[in-house]
Amino acid sequence: WEDGHSGHAPVGSFAANLFGLHDMHGNVWEMTRTVADAEYAAEGDSSFHITRGGGWMFPGHMSGTSVRRSDEPAKKRPNLGLRVAREVRN
């Protein structure tokens, strides 16, 4: 709530975690490909998908990576996004 930003923080605003990753908790909810409705999961057709990780409009106890909710992927929200990832080669 008191990070100096009026909405979500720009990427890389805070120190990286031990894995070198930035902004993993509490900036925006992460939309996943996982459908929320079990009855539609087999068909892959659902209007709700699992979101995780918390967003800046929610209290701190809802900003962990284990926090899950569901939302409609077609909706635009100021605290909903996606996580860009790439493979790390050893």
C-alpha positions as CSV (number, residue, x, y, z in Angstrom):
1,W,0.0,0.0,0.0
2,E,2.8,2.4,0.8
3,D,5.3,1.7,-2.0
4,G,5.2,5.2,-3.5
5,H,3.1,4.1,-6.6
6,S,-0.5,5.1,-7.1
7,G,-1.2,1.8,-9.0
8,H,1.0,-1.1,-10.1
9,A,4.7,-0.5,-9.9
10,P,6.8,-0.5,-13.0
11,V,8.7,-3.7,-13.7
12,G,12.0,-3.9,-11.8
13,S,11.0,-1.3,-9.2
14,F,12.0,-3.5,-6.3
15,A,15.0,-5.7,-5.5
16,A,15.1,-9.2,-7.0
17,N,14.5,-12.3,-5.0
18,L,17.1,-15.0,-4.4
19,F,16.4,-16.4,-7.9
20,G,17.1,-13.0,-9.5
21,L,13.4,-12.5,-10.3
22,H,11.6,-9.2,-9.8
23,D,8.0,-8.3,-8.9
24,M,6.8,-11.8,-8.1
25,H,4.3,-10.9,-5.3
26,G,1.5,-8.4,-5.1
27,N,2.0,-6.2,-8.2
28,V,-0.7,-7.7,-10.4
29,W,-2.7,-10.9,-10.4
30,E,-1.2,-13.4,-12.9
31,M,-3.8,-14.8,-15.4
32,T,-3.0,-18.5,-16.0
33,R,-4.1,-20.9,-18.7
34,T,-5.8,-23.2,-16.1
35,V,-9.6,-23.1,-16.3
36,A,-11.4,-22.6,-13.0
37,D,-14.5,-24.7,-13.8
38,A,-13.7,-28.4,-13.4
39,E,-16.7,-29.5,-15.4
40,Y,-15.4,-27.5,-18.4
41,A,-11.7,-28.3,-18.0
42,A,-11.8,-31.4,-20.2
43,E,-13.4,-29.5,-23.0
44,G,-11.1,-26.5,-22.5
45,D,-14.0,-24.1,-22.6
46,S,-14.5,-21.9,-19.6
47,S,-15.2,-18.3,-19.0
48,F,-13.1,-18.3,-15.8
49,H,-9.4,-19.0,-15.4
50,I,-7.2,-19.2,-12.3
51,T,-5.4,-16.1,-11.3
52,R,-2.6,-16.1,-8.7
53,G,-0.1,-13.9,-6.8
54,G,-2.2,-11.0,-5.6
55,G,-2.6,-7.5,-7.0
56,W,-1.8,-4.0,-5.7
57,M,-5.5,-3.3,-4.9
58,F,-5.6,-6.2,-2.4
59,P,-4.2,-6.5,1.2
60,G,-0.7,-8.0,1.8
61,H,-2.0,-11.4,3.0
62,M,-3.4,-12.0,-0.5
63,S,-0.1,-11.3,-2.3
64,G,1.7,-14.6,-2.0
65,T,2.3,-17.0,-4.9
66,S,0.0,-19.6,-3.3
67,V,-3.1,-17.3,-3.3
68,R,-5.5,-18.3,-6.1
69,R,-8.7,-16.7,-7.4
70,S,-10.6,-17.0,-10.7
71,D,-11.4,-14.3,-13.2
72,E,-12.6,-13.9,-16.8
73,P,-9.6,-13.6,-19.3
74,A,-11.6,-11.3,-21.5
75,K,-12.0,-8.7,-18.7
76,K,-9.6,-5.7,-18.5
77,R,-8.5,-4.9,-15.0
78,P,-5.8,-2.5,-13.7
79,N,-4.5,-5.2,-11.4
80,L,-4.5,-8.2,-13.8
81,G,-1.7,-9.3,-16.1
82,L,0.3,-12.2,-17.2
83,R,3.8,-13.4,-16.4
84,V,6.3,-13.5,-19.2
85,A,8.8,-16.3,-18.8
86,R,11.7,-17.8,-20.7
87,E,13.7,-21.0,-20.4
88,V,16.9,-20.9,-18.4
89,R,19.6,-23.1,-19.8
90,N,22.2,-24.6,-17.5
